[in-house]
Amino acid sequence: MLAISAIHLYSKNYFVLKDYYTGVLALKTTYESAEHDYLELDCGATKLVIQKSIRDVQNKIRITFTTEDVKAFRKQIQENNTEVSPLKMILGKLAFEMKDPDGNEIAVIQ
């Protein structure tokens, strides 16, 4: 059985993504290298890694997070002036979607 251990986001906008994931989404930093513009964030069993890219990254990705109370988390995200989709069912679970500042898709499911 395979499990995701880390998701890597490479961005020319490293500091914008860092502020978004640590501020708006309130993920906790587990490791950071200021020298290399490298950041690891705690997402439970999976790490989210943000690293500065010296070139534009064309391939966007989608990250799916889970939460116990999707309605409360959606409200919290909206309070940070982040645009989110209406609540909907994704794979039989209540969810909403949004994009990070680089245009990567994010889904949050209960």
N, C-alpha and C positions, 0 to 999 in steps of 0.2 A: 504494500500500500504506500502510495506517495502522499506527502503532506507538504504544503508550502512552508518554507522556513523564513523566506524574506522576499519582499517585493522591492525592486529598485526603480527609483524615479531619477532620471538624469535630466538636468535642466540648466539652461543658461540663466534662469531666474531663481537660483538657489535660495537666496534670502527671502524672496517672496513666498516660495513654497515652504520654507522653514517656518516663517511666521504663520502661514495658513494652517499647517498641520499641528503646530504646537499651540497656536492661539485659538483659532476658530474651532478646530476639532479637539483641542486640549489633550493631544497625545503626549506622553511623558518621554523625555529623552533618556536613552539608556547608554549612549556613547556619542561623543562628538569630537571631531578633529577640525578645529578652526583652520589649521594649516592647509588641509586638503579640502575644505568646504564639504565635509562628509558628516552625516547625521544619521543615527539609528534611533528609531522610535519604537516604543513598546506597544504592540498590538496583540497581546496575549501570546499564543504559540507562534505567531508570525511577526517578524520584524519588518518595519517599513524603513527603507534606506533611501535617503535623499542625498544626491551627490551632484556637484556642479559639473556641467558639461561645457566643453569649449566650443561645441558646434550645436546648431539647432537639431533637436530631436524630432523627427517626422512621425515616428510611430507612437501614437497615443495608446494608453492602456486603460483598463477598467479595474478598479479595486472594489471589492465587496467587503463591507464590515457588518458585523452582527451586533445587536444591542438588545437588552431585555425590554426596553420601553421605547419603541421607535417613534411614537407620537411625541414624547417628552424631548427626545434627542432632536427631532425635526424642529420643534419649537425653539430649542436652544440655538440651533444653527441659524434659524431665521432671525433671531435676536442679534446676530452678528452681521446682519445685512447681506447674507449669502442667499442667492437665488436657489430654490429647491423645487422639485416637481411636487405635484399633489401626491398624497398617499395612494398607493395602488398595490395590487397583488403581484409579486414576482415569485415564481416557482412555488406558489401556494402560501407565501408568507407576506405579511404586511411590510411595505417598503416604500422608500422614496429615493430619488436620484438627484445628483447635482454634479457640478464640474469644479475641479480645482483651478487655480489661476493659469495653469498651462493647458487647460482644456482636457485633462485626463478625466474620464468618467468615474464617478463614485456612486455606488449603491449602498444603502444602509437598510438592512432587513432585521426583522424581529425573529 
